[in-house]
């Protein structure tokens, strides 16, 4: 079996959920789901193979879905066979390459510079945490690559993939242990 064919088979034999850049629209994507293709938005700098912290790009590649975070005050716990975590007021995500907790879920403190996960807007009501730059973590390679809810008008993200609520919920129904997201051009 060739290496190219193995890459298409996926983690634990599952096919990846493919996020493909939309033709002629470098900041938009199409997500192939079992019941149709859904619109999504990418990072403000498009897709890049060599992502760096803060560059606004969505990394090119295939990434396992590590866990799902959700706002319990804004919706029910997703019933999926993956680890889930209810976002709490003091949950954050460390995006500081100099911090030992870089690219990890952290508890916020008064001195913390981490990105707060409990946001006033609805972007992080449901979040898929992707396995990008986490095993091993490389300082400055990029952090907090999520699939989350989109802003009105599908405006670009800081590097994540974002979908309308109904589409993200449809994506959740397809997740299984070993599921991955493949971002392609």
Secondary structure, DSSP 8 states (H G I E B T S, - for coil): --HHHHHHH-GGG---EEEEEETTEEEEEEEEETTEEEEEE-BTT-EESS--TTS--EE-EEEEEEEEEE-TTTS-----SS-EEE--TTEEE---TTSTTTTSEEE--TT--SEESS-SSSTTSEEEEE-SS-SS--TTS----EEEE--TT---BSS-EEE-HHHHHHHHTT--TT-EEEEE-
